[in-house]
Amino acid sequence: MKTPTTNFYNNFSLLYPLVDLFLKPQKKRLFDEVNNLPEGKLLEIGVGNGAHLPQYKKHSVVAIDTSGAMLSLAKKNNLINAELLEMSGESLEFNDQVFDYIVLSHVLAVVDNGEHLLEEVHRVLKPKGKVFILNHFTPNNWLSLIDRGFEPIARLFRFKSVFYIRNFAAIKRFTLHKEINLALGSYFKLLIYRKND
Ligand SMILES: C[S@@+](CC[C@H](N)C(=O)[O-])C[C@H]1O[C@@H](n2cnc3c(N)ncnc32)[C@H](O)[C@@H]1O
């Protein structure tokens, strides 16, 4: 059954390159970090149109998304022969402990149940595996009022504008390894976590 989020991205896929223009500089830093790691098996959850797929330089990449329309575009951008699958990050069809790295780029504030997603990420990551979370993060100051004011519009666009990583119980199963501030002060960040056990 298709969820409202899947339907939204099926309808929005052709306009997504406009969003991607804005996200491109942030992703450069993500790929610098990812490509610096020893070769391994990498899962990207919510790959979208996959315009960034050619930026993966050395890993063996599996990329999933729930939107068939987004995946069709990703197939055209798949110059690296990534394995592309229609699958939800909230119920992954992979065995336990098979991936070295997992990338969540602007996905954790989009999925219906981020808690389930992080539990699944923990399950399929190898011990000491790394997860890369690129996202906006609501600041702990008056600027949070902007995210709160934006909530009704964000709901229409199927994402959570008020977004605190600490609200996920499952994040405690990982240790923060690196925090990199990106655009707009510290509003956009790349958080790199390591699986605890
Ligand atoms: C904001 S886009 C981000 C796309 C890409 N990661 C990027 O950074 O450009 C969010 C993507 O997550 C996908 N998505 C939403 N819920 C999902 C889920 N439960 N499992 C996998 N992908 C999901 C959407 O279809 C959409 O393609």
PDBQT file of the ligand as one rigid body, heavy atoms in Angstrom, charges set to zero:
ROOT
HETATM    1  C1  LIG A 201      13.855  14.820   0.597  1.00  0.00    +0.000 C 
HETATM    2  S1  LIG A 201      14.051  13.402  -0.417  1.00  0.00    +0.000 S 
HETATM    3  C2  LIG A 201      15.802  13.150  -0.255  1.00  0.00    +0.000 C 
HETATM    4  C3  LIG A 201      16.372  12.450  -1.448  1.00  0.00    +0.000 C 
HETATM    5  C4  LIG A 201      17.895  12.271  -1.421  1.00  0.00    +0.000 C 
HETATM    6  N1  LIG A 201      18.320  11.480  -0.290  1.00  0.00    +0.000 N 
HETATM    7  C5  LIG A 201      18.583  13.589  -1.411  1.00  0.00    +0.000 C 
HETATM    8  O1  LIG A 201      19.298  13.909  -0.458  1.00  0.00    +0.000 OA
HETATM    9  O2  LIG A 201      18.417  14.332  -2.392  1.00  0.00    +0.000 OA
HETATM   10  C6  LIG A 201      13.374  12.103   0.575  1.00  0.00    +0.000 C 
HETATM   11  C7  LIG A 201      13.295  10.767  -0.152  1.00  0.00    +0.000 C 
HETATM   12  O3  LIG A 201      12.986   9.762   0.820  1.00  0.00    +0.000 OA
HETATM   13  C8  LIG A 201      12.059   8.859   0.247  1.00  0.00    +0.000 C 
HETATM   14  N2  LIG A 201      11.356   8.160   1.345  1.00  0.00    +0.000 N 
HETATM   15  C9  LIG A 201      10.342   8.605   2.126  1.00  0.00    +0.000 A 
HETATM   16  N3  LIG A 201       9.993   7.678   3.030  1.00  0.00    +0.000 NA
HETATM   17  C10 LIG A 201      10.820   6.612   2.819  1.00  0.00    +0.000 A 
HETATM   18  C11 LIG A 201      10.965   5.345   3.451  1.00  0.00    +0.000 A 
HETATM   19  N4  LIG A 201      10.192   4.970   4.477  1.00  0.00    +0.000 N 
HETATM   20  N5  LIG A 201      11.901   4.505   2.977  1.00  0.00    +0.000 NA
HETATM   21  C12 LIG A 201      12.706   4.858   1.944  1.00  0.00    +0.000 A 
HETATM   22  N6  LIG A 201      12.619   6.049   1.313  1.00  0.00    +0.000 NA
HETATM   23  C13 LIG A 201      11.687   6.916   1.751  1.00  0.00    +0.000 A 
HETATM   24  C14 LIG A 201      11.170   9.734  -0.623  1.00  0.00    +0.000 C 
HETATM   25  O4  LIG A 201      10.472   8.990  -1.593  1.00  0.00    +0.000 OA
HETATM   26  C15 LIG A 201      12.196  10.693  -1.220  1.00  0.00    +0.000 C 
HETATM   27  O5  LIG A 201      12.721  10.205  -2.420  1.00  0.00    +0.000 OA
ENDROOT
TORSDOF 0
